[in-house]
């Protein structure tokens, strides 16, 4: 996140630990993100993606999830996040789980 902040200081980014959710279950993180209109970024493709799709299936608001593939270098991950942050808008991610790189 520090690298992305250096490249794009105007981006509004928060980490789960910044908002007191460090050891919080995925479902609660997704609920917090929905309440605050935040897209969640993670490397957790197993449980987070499942919880996100569960929200969508139940018709519960879900601003979106971006899953970074662990094979990405830090530089590649920053590149991918920069692209989606600058090229997209929040509605592009609503009710979606995307895997980066696209």
C-alpha positions in Angstrom: 0.0 0.0 0.0 2.9 2.4 0.7 4.1 2.1 -2.9 0.6 2.9 -4.2 0.3 5.8 -1.9 3.7 7.1 -3.1 2.6 6.9 -6.7 -0.9 8.2 -6.2 -1.0 10.3 -2.9 -4.5 11.6 -3.7 -6.1 8.1 -3.6 -8.3 7.5 -0.5 -6.9 4.2 0.8 -7.4 2.5 4.2 -6.1 -0.8 5.6 -8.2 -3.0 7.8 -5.8 -2.3 10.7 -6.3 1.5 10.2 -10.0 1.1 11.0 -9.6 -1.4 13.8 -10.5 -4.6 11.8 -7.2 -6.4 11.8 -8.4 -9.7 13.2 -11.9 -9.4 12.0 -13.8 -12.1 10.0 -14.2 -11.5 6.3 -17.9 -11.2 6.5 -17.6 -8.3 9.0 -14.9 -6.6 6.8 -17.2 -6.9 3.8 -20.1 -5.4 5.9 -17.8 -2.5 7.0 -16.8 -2.0 3.4 -20.4 -1.9 2.2 -21.3 0.6 4.9 -18.4 2.9 3.9 -18.6 2.3 0.1 -15.1 0.7 0.0 -13.8 -1.9 -2.5 -11.8 -4.5 -0.6 -8.4 -5.6 -1.9 -6.9 -8.9 -0.6 -4.8 -11.9 -1.5 -7.4 -14.2 0.2 -9.0 -16.0 -2.7 -10.4 -18.8 -0.6 -12.6 -17.3 2.1 -13.0 -13.6 1.2 -14.2 -14.4 -2.4 -16.7 -17.0 -1.0 -18.1 -14.5 1.5 -18.3 -11.8 -1.1 -20.3 -14.0 -3.5 -22.5 -15.0 -0.7 -23.4 -11.4 -0.1 -24.2 -11.0 -3.8 -26.4 -14.1 -3.8 -28.3 -12.8 -0.8 -28.8 -9.4 -2.4 -26.8 -7.7 0.3 -24.8 -4.6 -0.9 -21.3 -5.4 -1.9 -19.0 -2.6 -3.2 -16.6 -5.1 -4.7 -13.5 -7.2 -4.1 -10.2 -7.3 -5.9 -8.1 -10.3 -5.3 -4.4 -10.0 -6.0 -2.8 -13.2 -7.2 0.1 -14.1 -5.0 2.3 -14.7 -8.1 2.5 -10.9 -8.6 5.5 -9.0 -7.6 4.9 -5.9 -5.4 5.6 -3.7 -8.4 3.1 -5.6 -10.5 0.5 -5.5 -7.7 0.9 -1.7 -7.4 0.5 -1.4 -11.2 -2.7 -3.4 -11.2 -4.2 -1.5 -8.3 -3.2 1.8 -9.9 -5.0 0.9 -13.1 -8.3 -0.1 -11.4 -8.2 2.9 -9.1 -7.7 5.4 -11.9 -9.5 3.8 -14.8 -12.6 2.5 -13.1 -15.3 4.0 -11.0 -17.0 2.4 -7.9 -20.0 1.1 -9.9 -17.6 -1.0 -12.1 -16.8 -3.1 -9.0 -20.2 -3.3 -7.4 -21.2 -7.0 -6.7 -18.1 -8.2 -8.4 -15.1 -10.2 -7.4 -12.2 -9.6 -9.8 -8.8 -11.3 -9.9 -5.7 -9.3 -10.7 -4.1 -9.3 -13.1 -7.2 -9.2 -15.2 
